[in-house]
Amino acid sequence: MTTQYVKTYSCPTCQGLASGRGHLCHPRTDGLPFVCEYCNKETSDPRHVCTGIVDNIEYVCKKCGRLAVYDSLLCEPAPIDGE
């Protein structure tokens, strides 16, 4: 079994660690286009939103108010139903 490591980098907006395609406040542009895991559409928009994403939103950013499926996409994530 091989271990896959996720690359992390420091977000220039909030200085938090981001992984994958980065935070929504400062999405990464390398690795574009990508295929959306929810609608299978190939897109060059790092902030792509589709019905599948909207239906699975679980977090809100306490800093900027953006919504996301994964907490790693936000600077200061909080569960939506945890408010």
Biotite code that builds the C-alpha atoms (Angstrom):
import biotite.structure as struc

atoms = struc.array([
    struc.Atom([0.000, 0.000, 0.000], chain_id="A", res_id=1, res_name="MET", atom_name="CA", element="C"),
    struc.Atom([1.346, 3.457, -0.894], chain_id="A", res_id=2, res_name="THR", atom_name="CA", element="C"),
    struc.Atom([0.641, 6.588, 1.089], chain_id="A", res_id=3, res_name="THR", atom_name="CA", element="C"),
    struc.Atom([-0.500, 9.623, -0.852], chain_id="A", res_id=4, res_name="GLN", atom_name="CA", element="C"),
    struc.Atom([0.495, 12.943, 0.650], chain_id="A", res_id=5, res_name="TYR", atom_name="CA", element="C"),
    struc.Atom([-1.489, 16.132, 0.104], chain_id="A", res_id=6, res_name="VAL", atom_name="CA", element="C"),
    struc.Atom([0.575, 19.173, -0.831], chain_id="A", res_id=7, res_name="LYS", atom_name="CA", element="C"),
    struc.Atom([-0.005, 22.119, 1.459], chain_id="A", res_id=8, res_name="THR", atom_name="CA", element="C"),
    struc.Atom([0.870, 25.764, 1.001], chain_id="A", res_id=9, res_name="TYR", atom_name="CA", element="C"),
    struc.Atom([0.401, 28.980, 2.941], chain_id="A", res_id=10, res_name="SER", atom_name="CA", element="C"),
    struc.Atom([-2.612, 30.983, 1.761], chain_id="A", res_id=11, res_name="CYS", atom_name="CA", element="C"),
    struc.Atom([-1.474, 34.536, 0.884], chain_id="A", res_id=12, res_name="PRO", atom_name="CA", element="C"),
    struc.Atom([-4.840, 35.936, 2.028], chain_id="A", res_id=13, res_name="THR", atom_name="CA", element="C"),
    struc.Atom([-5.173, 34.420, 5.511], chain_id="A", res_id=14, res_name="CYS", atom_name="CA", element="C"),
    struc.Atom([-1.765, 32.701, 6.002], chain_id="A", res_id=15, res_name="GLN", atom_name="CA", element="C"),
    struc.Atom([-3.604, 29.457, 6.863], chain_id="A", res_id=16, res_name="GLY", atom_name="CA", element="C"),
    struc.Atom([-2.494, 26.136, 5.398], chain_id="A", res_id=17, res_name="LEU", atom_name="CA", element="C"),
    struc.Atom([-4.452, 25.124, 2.337], chain_id="A", res_id=18, res_name="ALA", atom_name="CA", element="C"),
    struc.Atom([-4.440, 21.858, 0.433], chain_id="A", res_id=19, res_name="SER", atom_name="CA", element="C"),
    struc.Atom([-5.727, 20.501, -2.834], chain_id="A", res_id=20, res_name="GLY", atom_name="CA", element="C"),
    struc.Atom([-7.021, 23.358, -4.995], chain_id="A", res_id=21, res_name="ARG", atom_name="CA", element="C"),
    struc.Atom([-6.548, 25.822, -2.106], chain_id="A", res_id=22, res_name="GLY", atom_name="CA", element="C"),
    struc.Atom([-8.900, 28.002, -0.119], chain_id="A", res_id=23, res_name="HIS", atom_name="CA", element="C"),
    struc.Atom([-11.863, 29.630, -1.819], chain_id="A", res_id=24, res_name="LEU", atom_name="CA", element="C"),
    struc.Atom([-10.437, 33.029, -0.796], chain_id="A", res_id=25, res_name="CYS", atom_name="CA", element="C"),
    struc.Atom([-7.331, 32.284, -2.885], chain_id="A", res_id=26, res_name="HIS", atom_name="CA", element="C"),
    struc.Atom([-7.869, 29.261, -5.155], chain_id="A", res_id=27, res_name="PRO", atom_name="CA", element="C"),
    struc.Atom([-4.894, 27.699, -6.871], chain_id="A", res_id=28, res_name="ARG", atom_name="CA", element="C"),
    struc.Atom([-4.745, 27.985, -10.631], chain_id="A", res_id=29, res_name="THR", atom_name="CA", element="C"),
    struc.Atom([-2.263, 25.202, -11.288], chain_id="A", res_id=30, res_name="ASP", atom_name="CA", element="C"),
    struc.Atom([-3.939, 21.920, -12.127], chain_id="A", res_id=31, res_name="GLY", atom_name="CA", element="C"),
    struc.Atom([-6.652, 23.604, -14.192], chain_id="A", res_id=32, res_name="LEU", atom_name="CA", element="C"),
    struc.Atom([-8.798, 22.486, -15.835], chain_id="A", res_id=33, res_name="PRO", atom_name="CA", element="C"),
    struc.Atom([-10.068, 19.854, -13.411], chain_id="A", res_id=34, res_name="PHE", atom_name="CA", element="C"),
    struc.Atom([-13.035, 17.482, -13.423], chain_id="A", res_id=35, res_name="VAL", atom_name="CA", element="C"),
    struc.Atom([-15.701, 18.260, -10.809], chain_id="A", res_id=36, res_name="CYS", atom_name="CA", element="C"),
    struc.Atom([-16.269, 15.284, -8.515], chain_id="A", res_id=37, res_name="GLU", atom_name="CA", element="C"),
    struc.Atom([-20.008, 16.094, -8.315], chain_id="A", res_id=38, res_name="TYR", atom_name="CA", element="C"),
    struc.Atom([-21.065, 16.790, -11.926], chain_id="A", res_id=39, res_name="CYS", atom_name="CA", element="C"),
    struc.Atom([-18.079, 15.320, -13.841], chain_id="A", res_id=40, res_name="ASN", atom_name="CA", element="C"),
    struc.Atom([-17.804, 18.544, -15.849], chain_id="A", res_id=41, res_name="LYS", atom_name="CA", element="C"),
    struc.Atom([-14.336, 19.696, -16.864], chain_id="A", res_id=42, res_name="GLU", atom_name="CA", element="C"),
    struc.Atom([-13.899, 23.317, -15.804], chain_id="A", res_id=43, res_name="THR", atom_name="CA", element="C"),
    struc.Atom([-11.193, 25.966, -15.616], chain_id="A", res_id=44, res_name="SER", atom_name="CA", element="C"),
    struc.Atom([-13.038, 27.918, -12.902], chain_id="A", res_id=45, res_name="ASP", atom_name="CA", element="C"),
    struc.Atom([-11.369, 27.194, -9.533], chain_id="A", res_id=46, res_name="PRO", atom_name="CA", element="C"),
    struc.Atom([-14.558, 28.420, -7.803], chain_id="A", res_id=47, res_name="ARG", atom_name="CA", element="C"),
    struc.Atom([-16.844, 26.158, -9.866], chain_id="A", res_id=48, res_name="HIS", atom_name="CA", element="C"),
    struc.Atom([-20.275, 25.570, -8.276], chain_id="A", res_id=49, res_name="VAL", atom_name="CA", element="C"),
    struc.Atom([-22.863, 23.061, -9.457], chain_id="A", res_id=50, res_name="CYS", atom_name="CA", element="C"),
    struc.Atom([-26.053, 21.569, -8.013], chain_id="A", res_id=51, res_name="THR", atom_name="CA", element="C"),
    struc.Atom([-24.113, 18.641, -6.545], chain_id="A", res_id=52, res_name="GLY", atom_name="CA", element="C"),
    struc.Atom([-21.861, 21.002, -4.635], chain_id="A", res_id=53, res_name="ILE", atom_name="CA", element="C"),
    struc.Atom([-24.772, 23.129, -3.395], chain_id="A", res_id=54, res_name="VAL", atom_name="CA", element="C"),
    struc.Atom([-26.607, 20.021, -2.187], chain_id="A", res_id=55, res_name="ASP", atom_name="CA", element="C"),
    struc.Atom([-23.551, 18.952, -0.136], chain_id="A", res_id=56, res_name="ASN", atom_name="CA", element="C"),
    struc.Atom([-22.504, 22.267, 1.459], chain_id="A", res_id=57, res_name="ILE", atom_name="CA", element="C"),
    struc.Atom([-21.656, 21.702, 5.125], chain_id="A", res_id=58, res_name="GLU", atom_name="CA", element="C"),
    struc.Atom([-19.396, 24.598, 6.152], chain_id="A", res_id=59, res_name="TYR", atom_name="CA", element="C"),
    struc.Atom([-19.429, 28.391, 6.287], chain_id="A", res_id=60, res_name="VAL", atom_name="CA", element="C"),
    struc.Atom([-16.335, 30.571, 6.690], chain_id="A", res_id=61, res_name="CYS", atom_name="CA", element="C"),
    struc.Atom([-16.487, 32.703, 9.839], chain_id="A", res_id=62, res_name="LYS", atom_name="CA", element="C"),
    struc.Atom([-14.090, 35.165, 8.188], chain_id="A", res_id=63, res_name="LYS", atom_name="CA", element="C"),
    struc.Atom([-15.612, 35.797, 4.742], chain_id="A", res_id=64, res_name="CYS", atom_name="CA", element="C"),
    struc.Atom([-19.002, 34.020, 4.743], chain_id="A", res_id=65, res_name="GLY", atom_name="CA", element="C"),
    struc.Atom([-18.228, 31.693, 1.820], chain_id="A", res_id=66, res_name="ARG", atom_name="CA", element="C"),
    struc.Atom([-19.856, 28.264, 1.814], chain_id="A", res_id=67, res_name="LEU", atom_name="CA", element="C"),
    struc.Atom([-18.055, 25.001, 1.052], chain_id="A", res_id=68, res_name="ALA", atom_name="CA", element="C"),
    struc.Atom([-18.390, 21.227, 1.037], chain_id="A", res_id=69, res_name="VAL", atom_name="CA", element="C"),
    struc.Atom([-15.012, 20.669, 2.736], chain_id="A", res_id=70, res_name="TYR", atom_name="CA", element="C"),
    struc.Atom([-13.651, 22.595, 5.714], chain_id="A", res_id=71, res_name="ASP", atom_name="CA", element="C"),
    struc.Atom([-10.190, 22.634, 4.104], chain_id="A", res_id=72, res_name="SER", atom_name="CA", element="C"),
    struc.Atom([-11.530, 25.040, 1.462], chain_id="A", res_id=73, res_name="LEU", atom_name="CA", element="C"),
    struc.Atom([-12.227, 27.804, 3.998], chain_id="A", res_id=74, res_name="LEU", atom_name="CA", element="C"),
    struc.Atom([-10.019, 30.032, 6.148], chain_id="A", res_id=75, res_name="CYS", atom_name="CA", element="C"),
    struc.Atom([-12.093, 29.763, 9.338], chain_id="A", res_id=76, res_name="GLU", atom_name="CA", element="C"),
    struc.Atom([-14.639, 26.963, 8.773], chain_id="A", res_id=77, res_name="PRO", atom_name="CA", element="C"),
    struc.Atom([-17.637, 26.323, 10.998], chain_id="A", res_id=78, res_name="ALA", atom_name="CA", element="C"),
    struc.Atom([-20.267, 23.606, 10.483], chain_id="A", res_id=79, res_name="PRO", atom_name="CA", element="C"),
    struc.Atom([-23.486, 25.149, 9.148], chain_id="A", res_id=80, res_name="ILE", atom_name="CA", element="C"),
    struc.Atom([-25.736, 23.280, 11.585], chain_id="A", res_id=81, res_name="ASP", atom_name="CA", element="C"),
    struc.Atom([-23.328, 23.992, 14.461], chain_id="A", res_id=82, res_name="GLY", atom_name="CA", element="C"),
    struc.Atom([-24.413, 27.618, 14.761], chain_id="A", res_id=83, res_name="GLU", atom_name="CA", element="C"),
])
